[in-house]
Amino acid sequence: MKTKEEYYEHIKAIRVILSDPENTKCNCPKTKCEWHGNCTQCVASHRYFGDHVPNCFQAVFNSRIKEMVQIFELVATEKEKTPDSYREYVKEMDRKGNQS
């Protein structure tokens, strides 16, 4: 376990990282997503439904999981991505709903 002094130094390092706007930009590749750039709502939604990990975390987890899968001689396949056309459909339906 870290000492309280080590913990404090760790927190200071995190603060430096978070003070750079480059490190806090949404890096999710799903730029047409309704929640792109609003990471708090995105993560809250994924946490609530628990159906999959947010896209921005998938690369990190997938690389680690693939390493473990190889150890157990298993096969891992990625979940099919939601097509961008579905996101366009949501926007279209929202516009139609607002016209009523």
C-alpha positions in Angstrom: 0.0 0.0 0.0 1.1 3.5 -0.7 2.0 5.8 2.1 -0.1 8.9 2.5 2.8 11.0 1.1 3.0 8.7 -2.0 -0.8 8.9 -2.4 -0.6 12.7 -2.2 2.1 12.8 -4.9 0.0 10.5 -7.1 -3.0 12.9 -6.7 -0.8 15.8 -7.7 0.4 14.0 -10.8 -3.2 13.2 -11.8 -4.1 16.9 -11.3 -1.3 17.9 -13.7 -2.6 15.4 -16.3 -6.1 16.6 -16.0 -5.1 20.3 -16.2 -4.1 19.7 -19.9 -7.3 20.0 -22.1 -5.7 17.5 -24.5 -6.0 14.8 -21.9 -9.7 15.5 -21.1 -11.1 15.6 -24.6 -13.5 12.8 -25.5 -11.5 10.2 -27.5 -14.4 8.0 -28.4 -14.5 7.1 -32.1 -18.3 7.3 -32.2 -18.4 11.0 -32.9 -22.1 10.8 -34.0 -23.2 9.5 -30.7 -25.6 11.7 -28.8 -23.4 11.6 -25.7 -20.0 12.2 -27.5 -18.1 14.7 -25.4 -20.3 14.2 -22.4 -18.3 11.4 -20.8 -20.2 11.6 -17.4 -23.5 10.9 -19.0 -22.0 8.3 -21.4 -20.3 6.3 -18.5 -23.4 6.6 -16.3 -25.6 5.1 -19.1 -23.2 2.3 -19.7 -22.9 1.6 -16.0 -26.7 1.6 -15.5 -27.5 -0.8 -18.4 -24.3 -2.8 -18.0 -24.6 -4.1 -21.6 -21.0 -3.2 -22.7 -18.0 -1.0 -22.0 -18.0 2.5 -23.5 -16.2 2.6 -26.8 -13.4 4.8 -25.5 -12.4 2.1 -23.0 -12.7 -0.9 -25.3 -9.3 -0.7 -26.8 -7.7 -0.7 -23.4 -9.7 -3.7 -22.1 -9.6 -5.6 -25.4 -5.8 -5.7 -25.5 -5.6 -7.0 -21.9 -8.4 -9.5 -22.4 -6.8 -10.9 -25.6 -3.6 -11.5 -23.7 -5.6 -13.5 -21.1 -7.6 -15.4 -23.7 -4.3 -16.6 -25.3 -3.2 -18.0 -22.0 -6.3 -20.1 -21.7 -6.2 -21.0 -25.4 -9.6 -19.4 -26.1 -10.9 -17.2 -28.8 -12.3 -13.7 -28.3 -14.4 -11.9 -30.8 -15.4 -8.2 -30.6 -19.1 -7.2 -30.3 -20.6 -5.8 -33.5 -20.6 -2.0 -33.5 -23.8 0.0 -33.7 -23.9 1.4 -37.3 -23.7 5.2 -37.7 -26.9 5.0 -39.7 -28.8 4.0 -36.5 -27.6 7.3 -34.9 -28.8 9.2 -37.9 -32.2 7.4 -37.5 -32.4 8.6 -33.9 -31.8 12.2 -34.9 -34.4 11.9 -37.7 -37.0 10.4 -35.3 -36.3 13.1 -32.8 -36.8 15.8 -35.4 -40.1 14.2 -36.4 -41.2 14.0 -32.8 -40.5 17.6 -32.2 -42.6 18.6 -35.2 -45.8 17.1 -33.7 
